[in-house]
Structures are given as structure tokens and as C-alpha cells.
Amino acid sequence: MSTLGGSGIEVSPLALGAAVIGNLYTEVGEEQAHEAVTAAWERGVRYFDTAPHYGLGLSERRLGAALRDCPRAEYTLSTKVGRRLEPSDAGGDDLAHGFAVPATLRRVWDFTADGVRRTLEASLERLGLDRVDVVYLHDPDDHAEQAFREGYPALEKLRSEGVVGAIGAGMNQTGMLTRFVRDTDVDVVLCAGRYTLLDQSALADLLPAAVERGVSVVIGGAFNSGLLADPRPGATYNYAQAPGEVLDRALRMKAVAERHGITLRAAALAFCAAHPAVASVLVGARSAAEVHDCADQFATPVPAAFWQELRDTGLLATEEPS
């Protein structure tokens, strides 16, 4: 277990990201979602991450229900603020935002202090909990001024009041996360897709700043939205079809992994976990079988010779992992 910054909040090295059980891209049945969370618990996962954005609240409801019988003191749960949900009579589905759910609600960008509190209160109601441990500002890319001027101070106040234990921001970019690390008193940042076998851009700014400031980093998107889990024509990379040259690089990495008796999935997870700033690696899974596979891969030792061959062949430009 690792502690998030100086917060005292602990997280397991492997965490479950609950976007998928919010019907990300395709429907997931209630029982299947429950079984996925239960399997994660059985495999020692004690950190779970969700957000109102995921399935218009469906992820939060399902995660809360699945964890209801688990001792509350034994797990850490994070959710996010910045997208407030309001009733909508637009009809149709939410697939334009990536979720196979009815569009009975709509998202409203809101990083105001009032919006932060209202969003968190609604999340607690959906989760069926009286507290969450970690709250992130969710994707404030186009709302930087409001996020820094109003949203972040609101989270800081919630932390000082003891309402939440740790605060931070979660994004798919490193520049603004680095600003949060350097200019605020966040405990943790969630960085998705920018520290992987295919994209090490977080090494340029975010990870060194986090080490320097004692801020923890949670890594999401270890598989770059699918390509590193199963590199093949048509696979997705950063939520779009993988370009040919990126697919070729992933396939070459897979061949190296197989020569060393491991899977590319195991290597992808091990790479994310090895950096000293990283407290936990989030994986999304839509079934118990996927959870067990991720846990198995995460526990697989990756030989040093594998990393060296990646460097020798120009497939990896960093000295991490050693």
C-alpha cells in the first residue's frame, strides 16, 4: 500500500477504474458489473475510482452497491467534480459521450465552489456512502481559470473540514497537472495515458515535479485505451484507431515480450508501476475474468533483459524501469 502525498490515505498498487461498469462504449449487465468489483476485492484491490461522468452516474451507483458489504475502513474510493449532472428530456442515448446509457441526465461543466459541493453531495447519494476518500477536479482543460480560482480552493476547504482525505486533479494531459503539482497543495494527480510504454510525455514535467513536491501520481490508461492490451489492426490508441506506425511499434513490443516469456499487458502495467512517483495503477475491467487477468499480469515479474532489449532496439527511450 502507498500513501497519497501527506494525506494518510492509502491505496493499493493496483486499482479498479469503474468507467467501464458505467457502460463505457457497450452495455455491461448489473450482475457482471457486480462480479467485476467483487473479483477485484478478492484479488486484493483496495482502491476504486469513479466519476459522475461515467455513465451519467451509473458507475457510481454500481460501484457503491458492489462495495456495500465491504468494510468501509478497508478501501479507498475516489470520485470527481467538475461535471454536474442535471435532468434532461432530450431523449436518446449518451453514446456521443462514450456511454451506452439513456440520456436522462446532461453534464454541465461547473468548477465553482457551489458546483463542487453540489456535485460531491450527489455523488455520495448515488454511492450510498457518507464520505469518499479522494476527490479530483475532472478534466479542467478548458476551465483552468475557474478550476484554479474556485474549484481547487473548494476542495482545499473540504479537506480542511475533514469531509475528504485527499484532493487532486485528473486529466489526459501533463501540462496543467504539473501546474497543480507546483502551484497548489494537492495530494495526488491522476494522469491518464501520458505515462505508458508508448507515451512517456509525463517524464518531461509531471513526474519529476511530483517527486520533488512529494505529490503522488495515479496512472490511468496504461494500455492507451486498448492498443497495449491487444495490438492488432483496428485497435484503439487514445480513443481512436491506432495509426499504422504506432500499431507497428506495439506489435514489435509484443514480440519482444513473448521472447522473454511475458505478455505485453504485464509489461505495460509494470512500466507504469515502476516509477517512484506512482502510487497506484488504474485498470478498467468489464468482467471478473478481465479483473483476474489484470491482477495476474500485474503480479508477473518482468525481466530486466526485456527492458534492455526495448532500449537496444529503440522501442523505449527512457532508463525507467531500471
N, C-alpha and C positions, 0 to 999 in steps of 0.2 A: 504494500500500500504506500502511496505517496501523499504528502500533504500539499494542498494548493496554496502556494505563497506562504504567508504568515497567518493564514486563516484558521488553521487547526482542522479544516475539513479534509477528510481522507478520501482518496479514490483508488479503485483497483487498477492495475496496469492495463487491463482490457476492459472496455466499457461498451455498453449497448446503446447505439443510436436508434431512437424509436421513430424516425421519419418513415421508415418502410412500413411499420404496422399502422401508419396513418393512411395506408393505401397509396403509397408513392408509386405512380405510373399504373399500377394494376391493383385490383381488389385483393385484400387478404381477409380471410374469414375470421370471425371472432375467436373461435377455438384455436385456430392456427396462430393467431397473434398471441393469445394467452400462453400457448405451448412454447412459443419462441422466448418469451420473457422468463417462463419457468425454467427452461433449459439453460438460459444464461445464469440464473441464480444457482442452478445445480453445478454449473461449471466454475463457480467462484466469482462471477461478475458481481460487483457491488457498486458500480457507478452506472447510472442510467440517465440519458439525455433526451429531452423532448422540446416541443415548442408549440404555441398556438397555431403557427403557420402550417404545421404538418397535419394535413387532412382536415383543416378548419376545426381543430380541437379534438379530432378523433384519436390521434396519437396519445394525447394527454389522458383522455378518458380510458383508453385501453391499458395504458401503462399503469395508471393508478389502480385500476381494477385488478390487474395481474399481480401487483405488489401488495395488495390489501392484507394478505395473511403473512407477509414477511415482517420480521421485527423492524420497526421504523429506525431504531438506533443503529442497525447493521448495514444500511445502504445510504448512498449519496444520490440525490436527484437534482438535476438542473433543468430549468426551463428558460424561456427567453421573453424579452419585451421589445416593443417597437412596432409590432403589427397587432393592432387591436381589432377584435372581431365584433362585427355588428350584424344584425339581422338583414337579410336581403331577400327580395322577392323576384330576383332576376330569373330564377329557374335554371334548368340545365345542370351541367356538372362543373367540376373545378379542374378539369384536365389541362386547361390553359396554364394553370399554375403547377401542374405536375401531379395532381392528386385525384384519384378515382372516387370522388365523393360528391353528393348533391351540393349544389351551390346555394345552400340555405343561409349562409353567412358570407360576409365580404370582409376583406382585410382593409384596415385604414392605418396608414403609416402614422405613428404617434410616439414621439420620443419626449413629450412633455412630462413634467413631474406627475401631473394628474393622470396622464395616459399610462405611465409606468405602473402606478399603484393600481389603477383600474384593471389593467391587463393582468397583473400578478394575482389580484383577487379572483378574477375569472378563471385563471389557470388553477388556482387552489381548489376552486369549486369543481372543476372538471376532474382534477386528480383525486378529489376526495381526501385531501390532506390539509393539515393546519399550517404546514410550512414546507418550503423547499430549501435546499442547502445552498444552491448556486443559482444566480440569475445573470444571464448575458444580455447585453444590448445586441439585437439580432439584425445583422446586415445594414448598418447605418451608412452605407456607402454614399448615398445621395442626400443624406440628412446630417452631415457632420456637425454643422453649427449647433443644431438643436440637440444632437446626441451629447456633445461635449458640454454645452451650456446648461441643459436642463435634464437630460436623461441620466448622464453619469452622476451628477450631484444627487439625484433622487435615489439612485442605487446606493450611493455612499451613505445617505441618511438611513435607508432601510437596514444597511449593515450596522451602522452605529446604534440603531434601535434594537438590534438583535433579531430583526424579522428574518433576515437571511444571513448565512455564514460567510459567503464569499461572493464577489462580484467580478464581472469582466465583460468582454465583448466577443462575439463570434462572427467570423467573416470568411470569405473566399479570397481575400487579398491580404498582403502583408503590410503595406504602407500605413494604413490607418491603425491596424493593430499595433504596429510599432509605436505610433504616436500615443496610443492608450498606455502602452507599457512605460514609455518615457515621461509622459506628461501627467499621468494620473496615478492613483494608488490602487489600481486593480490588483486582484489576487491571481487572476488566471485569464488567459485568452484562448479561444477555440479557433484554430486555424484549419480550414478545410482545403485540401488539395494542393497546398503550396509547399509541402514537405513530403515528397514521395520519391520512389525510385525514378520517376520520370520528370519531376519538377522539384528542384531544390532552391527555389527563389527565396524561401524563408531564411536561408543561411546568410543572405546578404544583409539583412537588417533585423528581422524579428527575433530569431533565436539568440544571436549574440546579445541583443538588448535585454531579453528575458533573463539570460544567465546573469548579466551584470546587475539587474534590478531585483533579482530573486522572485520573479514572476513565473508562475507555472504555465506550461503550454499543453493544451489538449489537442491532439491531432485527429482531424476527421478526414474523410476522403482518401484513405490510404491506398485504395485501388483506383483512384482517379475516376470514379463513377462507373467502374466495371472493367476497364481495359486490363488492369494488372491482375484481376481475378481470373479472367479468361480471355487472353489475347487472341482474337480471330477477326476475320473480315466482318465489318458491321458492328463491332464492339464500340461502346461509348467511351469517350475520353472527355472529361469535364463537361458532361451532359450533352455532348454532340457526337456524331460519328467520328471515330478516330481518324486523323489524317494518315495517309499512307506511310510517311516517314516515321511517325510516332508508333504506329502499329508494328512496323518492321523492327523498331528498337525494342518494343515489348516482346516480340517473338524471339529476338536474339537473347534477351534476358531470360526468357523461359527456357531456352535451350541450354544456357549456362547453368541454370538452377537444376535442370534434370540431370546434367552431367555430374552435379555434386550431390545428387540423391535427395533433393528437396523440391518443393513446389515454388512457383513464383509467388503464390499467395503468402507462403511462410516468409519468404524474403522481403516482400512488401511490408508486412506487419513488423518484422524485426527491424527493418531500416527505420521506420517511424519511431519505434520504441527506444532505440539506442541512444538518441541524443540526450545529453544531460538536462536540458530544459524541459523535456517531455515527461509529463506526469502520467498520461493515460492515452490510449489509442482507441478511438470510437469506431465500431463497426456496425453496419446495419444488416439485419437479417430478417427474412420474412417467414422463417420456419425454424423448428427445433433442429432439423438436420443442418441448416446453414449455420446456426449458432454452434453446434458441436464441431462442424468443420473449422470455423474460425478459431475456436478455442484450441483445437488440435494443431492448427497451423501456427498459432501464436506460441504454443509450447514447444515447437520444433526448433532445436538448435540449428543455427545457420553457420556452416564452417567458414573460418577466416579466409580460406582459399577461394571461396565463392566471391567474396567482396574484392579480393585481389584480382581475380580474373576479370571482373567487371571493369576495374580500373585499367588493367593491362590492355583490354580491348576497346577502351574509350567509351564504354557504356555508362560509367559512373565517374564523375569529375571531382568528387569530394573524398576526403580522407575519413569521413564518417560512414559507417562504423569502423572502428579500428580492428 
